[in-house]
């Protein structure tokens, strides 16, 4: 597994965890934007040539605040959709076989 693949896989795991935390109200949208769902993160990932599908999920995550305020009935569904997209991409990566990732 390359370092880039490992980083992308860890990012996907972070995305899924962040979305679950939002869904369970353990994390605010404001916090999620500071950690992950921000234009700054999108730019950094583009500069580092991250998987475009992952960048797309992050971009859509940036819209969650708008969805929550304008279409609150679609908020949880949007989170679930993003989570499923991330899981689908995660399954494409090879299994990590080392004992420790750090």
C-alpha positions in Angstrom: 0.0 0.0 0.0 1.5 3.3 -1.0 1.6 6.3 1.4 -0.9 8.1 -0.8 -3.3 5.2 -0.7 -2.9 4.9 3.1 -3.6 8.6 3.5 -6.7 8.5 1.3 -8.0 5.5 3.2 -7.4 7.3 6.6 -9.2 10.3 5.2 -12.2 8.2 4.2 -12.3 6.7 7.6 -12.2 10.2 9.1 -15.0 11.3 6.7 -17.2 8.4 7.8 -16.5 9.1 11.5 -17.3 12.8 11.1 -20.5 12.0 9.3 -21.6 9.5 12.0 -20.7 12.1 14.6 -22.8 14.7 12.9 -25.7 12.3 12.6 -25.5 11.4 16.3 -25.2 15.1 17.2 -21.8 14.5 18.9 -20.3 17.0 16.6 -21.6 20.3 15.3 -21.6 21.3 11.6 -19.3 24.2 12.6 -16.8 21.8 14.1 -17.0 19.4 11.1 -16.2 22.4 8.8 -13.2 23.2 10.9 -11.9 19.6 10.8 -12.8 18.4 7.3 -15.6 20.0 5.3 -14.1 23.3 4.2 -12.9 24.9 0.9 -9.4 25.0 2.4 -9.4 21.2 2.8 -10.7 20.8 -0.8 -7.9 23.0 -2.0 -5.2 21.1 -0.1 -6.5 17.8 -1.3 -6.5 19.1 -4.9 -2.9 20.3 -4.5 -1.9 16.9 -3.3 -3.7 15.1 -6.1 -6.1 13.3 -3.9 -8.6 10.9 -5.4 -11.3 13.1 -7.1 -14.1 11.1 -5.6 -12.9 11.9 -2.1 -12.6 15.5 -2.9 -16.2 15.5 -4.3 -17.4 14.0 -0.9 -15.6 16.8 1.0 -17.1 19.4 -1.4 -20.6 18.0 -0.8 -19.9 18.0 3.0 -19.3 21.7 2.7 -23.0 22.0 1.8 -24.3 20.3 4.9 -24.8 23.6 6.8 -27.0 24.9 3.9 -29.0 21.7 3.8 -29.5 21.8 7.5 -30.8 25.3 7.4 -32.8 25.3 4.2 -33.9 21.7 3.9 -33.7 20.2 7.4 -35.8 17.2 6.4 -33.1 16.2 4.0 -30.2 16.7 6.4 -29.9 13.1 7.8 -30.5 11.6 4.3 -27.7 13.8 2.9 -25.3 12.6 5.7 -26.2 9.0 5.0 -25.7 9.4 1.2 -22.2 10.9 1.8 -21.4 8.1 4.2 -22.4 5.5 1.7 -20.3 7.1 -1.0 -17.3 7.2 1.3 -17.9 3.5 2.2 -18.1 2.5 -1.4 -14.8 4.2 -2.2 -13.2 2.8 1.0 -13.9 -0.7 -0.2 -11.9 -0.1 -3.3 -8.6 0.3 -1.3 -6.5 -2.7 -0.5 -6.4 -4.1 3.0 -3.9 -2.6 5.3 -1.7 -5.5 6.6 0.9 -3.7 8.8 0.5 -3.8 12.5 0.5 0.0 13.0 -0.5 2.8 10.6 1.7 5.5 12.2 
